[in-house]
């Protein structure tokens, strides 16, 4: 993969991450994935230029889910499959993905027999609901609730899952749910509406 396609993939995954991983909508279509690829290329190109004029790009829930279904798999962490995104409006999102919880348990440093991470088993659906606030080039996710296969879990357990699967060269300790994330490609704001997000550069 060349430098430009790699940058586009990174931008796409960061946008999807900022929208938080999420819920099921209609079946994804190849044409929706292609539409988002074109928008990502334009966003990436625009991010290399300096302009005082604001540019807006609208991406739909269907486009993001289709991109995740058809394009994002090679860039997802091993052990995470079937992510999708649902945009509820008023900055609210719901995230969902099937996660290999055995990897999290085996990679944890649990010291207590009562540590909930010890009870993680198998590949199960992990869901998170919250508010996404993305302004001034930074995105912040305020968690409202989380569950594994429909069973509510505390934030600290979701954090362990996120930490394990978000470790990278840029984030060797993983991503903290409470830390703001810089938006890529010169994106200033991301406004979540019902069924779509508006990206402002």
Secondary structure, DSSP 8 states (H G I E B T S, - for coil): --HHHHHHHHHHHHHHHHTTS----S---HHHHHHHHHHHHHHHHHTTS--SS--EEEEEHHHHHHHHHHTSGGGS-TTEEEEEEEEEETTEEEEEEEEEHHHHHHT----STT-GGGG--SEEEEEEEEEEEEETTEEEEEEEEEEETTEE--HHHHHHHHHHHT--SS-TT---TTS-EE-STT--EEEEEBTEEEEE-
